Amino acid sequence: MKTKWTVATVLALITLSYSAARADIKNVILILSDDHRYDYMGFMEESPDFLETPALDRMAKEGVHFKNMFVSTSLCSPSRASILTGQYMHRHKVVDNQNPVPRGTQLFPQLLQKEGISTAYVGKWHMGHEDDHPRPGFDHWVSFKGQGTYFDPTLNINGEHREFKGYNADILTEQAIDWLKKRPSRPFYLQVGFKAVHYPFAPPKRHDKRYEKEEIRYPVTAALTERNYQTQSKWMRERRYGIHGIDHMEAGPLDNDPVPDFKEWVRNYAETVHAMDENIGRLLKHLDESGLSRETLVIYTSDNGFELGEHGFYDKRDAFEESIRVPLIAWAPGNLEPATVSKLVQNIDIAPTMLELFGLANPEESRMDGKSFAPLMHGREIPWREHILYEYHWEWNFPAVPTTLAIRGQRYKYIYYHGIWDRNGFYDLKTDPDERHNLIDIPHFSEKIAPMREQLFRELRASGGLNLPIREPKGVQFYDRKLRR
């Protein structure tokens, strides 16, 4: 007798299969790095040949690699707040690296905690620059103030400060593994926030000069040529000589630091990535040896990317690919089929994904802008976005980059610079992946530019994204320093 398959039956079986796949994932570990761009992983075709990242390579080989992962704001604190709230920067109001999360903001770990899930945070928090006290939503807390230090950090462990000797990433990994060994016997969520690979890059002594003999090539857009700047916005060329420009190369405004060797500096970045990967490997090894890998999902991503000379910059903040595009890998041996996903995902999608993975509803009052990518992780085809939105608000202490709003599709990107008399940006990422040629003034593309611009402002207007908050300056301003010299 021939079985008759109805649409309802097929959908029910798919749902049952998806639920069964999720059933073995009881725990989630989110590993969040800093300033790690999407292409500095050994398995990536664009990666330097010499870069060694065996742990991330393993995760990508055995898990799901989302090759088009983007942040909604390429800056530490705003991006971290978007990860924890599922909201755009204009909603959660963390618009710079100095201000804390506003009181009353709901973070997804609070929802997990209410349901009896054990929650722990280990590492860099950096929302409230000089504040390391335990935050809501976490049963266990290990962190430090602001950016912290690469060596000999002082950690706040559940409200008590302890000084440590050694390399930051090594110590944080030990803290995370120690908690895993002592954790309560119930489902858990652990977030590990590495300081690495934040500027200024500093590998541990065991990896210092590991790549000193490797060849470093300048990005094609780093050269100060008419070809690179003829069609670009004027502020880009000017930024080369200011903060975060490679013709300035200083960590702070007018500090007169010695100008580092550019190639050595890039090697330091790679060495710091390698050291972080080494510690990710230590976490994976513990999961394997303890048996936790059979029921734990590990997700790796970064709060923003980082330019290593592209367009003459060493920073993030702007809307170019090296700045806004970051890694995203999901690893759960036996529970995920190896795959590569090309859909456009964002940091705002992490919070709703976590809720779905733990079987929790997304409350209406959370007002999350993102959507769960859990179905994509399990190979399901679902309706998905065709573009992502990006926003960055001008900062008084780093004034070289204007307020930037952007919309990025699978092929084209439109960038709007607010408040300056300059040209905007439009790039064909298929024919020009380096974003070397700004097509904004080419008549042929006007029929593509206009709809993208309208879409950008329509969506921002609908969600309150055109109400740009202004923050009071703190400390001595950049222009004040310049005038006092």
Steps between C-alpha positions, in 0.01 A plus 500: 500500500636841405537751784318826439708798614308818573663840543396498866661160554826606340514822704426306818784257428739787428401669826539172691842443346608856586378463859682170536819660373467771764416260781862390550626859527451580867770763545641794303841669515536831317862598437529869415830646382587861426615658171515162323422552132323233298793390284774443760430131554716229348220327312396818319625539143584866567702421814880546502658165411710497817218560750434199726153467654450123549216539752291732280585285197367197688182680599437603139577151365278320750234769540316778319686800362288810435715672242291819488485610863485874569478735795237773514756742649875446468604617844561296817232612746212564256558163331519314832175663608337393171613142560346494848177685415432400139452870425655761276714766665229764462273282714729392783671846510855376565650725234865518609763324710459719807135463602343199674185314401202719604315387812206274426652355181415131468789270410421151374703328779247645746226307321709183512572551868128536580441157347756334725781484246842545659671809358862613516705782350880484473700777333475844345167679552580863410163666539571760765869570441623517862253254652561127545228411752280192436221567252138378505429159349811314614535259792878505467708803403865545401599824327720811503469873439476636147751358255701329772864401442659222298731410788453461878132597517298582811170313487174564679379153601147522636570837659850432633817621324793266443831566328636244255836448333511393138327548166140622503357237263675216685360617834146551369502152347611351832217687672246371247618138529503525879137613496405219261648249744309644797178610333156398627359182341244670279502652148738795474590804296863614516632809324877538463617846393862511388685830497686370196552614236440861599749770400784538598560134416710306751567127471637306799878459518477141373362630169677835475674522160349166395433648156790747482643344182167478319429731208237768560329657202341840510129510410440639152301790647777602744706688243460877485413515131242683293352167395419417862353839589371661181140385550500459879367736766742775601498406869664166415818659368513745789466215752832355385678779687287498815403256770474147355674595177808305388688824428454596865511162680446611857280333759365826644459865395833681469683270744820500292543123529780354285363405159499117488615299202186425301599147403604411855168638620304271261711205612411585861134486406542153353700381802230629734232321295705180524530530879124551534434200275732296721274578797186421306666164435548455875127557553407251228741244646335531841156455344623187321670348804210576736237371258331841491555534125222245445239738641657845460486748214797734465455821300796718407478859378652847546358837602639668189761464229819700452678661207867415459590780260195475274407849374790633709335407833585298806165493676133413459198738535448554124277281280765325289511120495809453716331711767144363506549135399598252772532123555203286606546127556263260677647170625312212662644158407224251425232766517591713197577392147806674353385778269568849370214750517501801267197681645561850641500475880579763763598540863138598579403140408698341784257584783187355332706200393599431861140519615392251235786262576389486864135462399393840630252740349618839380297740718330789329645750747856407396442673163777307330592610148678175413365156420617152593748332265457165680297356208778599256750332729304177467472522123143627477396745230293781650402850384803721562622855450649617171707778655644623829497848652799673656532811718784686668468831683781756493710502819645818648818322610562336158369761257659371179203279403163665430162362603451210261182322391516212254301225334684194370346237275651186351665703224460875551568735790373856547662724764364834620725744688299733720596856583789555259525667158636196322401220266325185619600148396372227270698182429459191287646230725502242223720691256679706765536301827769742621253792479757695307261665254216713631220489240275757667537753213466252213161558328474134399452402866245764596212252464666277758617774735165676543303192619775402745512850643122505537503156665770606745316808620157335495617223732696733727204738524264215590719385790603841635844487344494859379496637854873530553594540869773748593723410795670752729879499448704358787854608584726711278375510143714440192476859385585628848823297496591633159449861606710457817809383314 
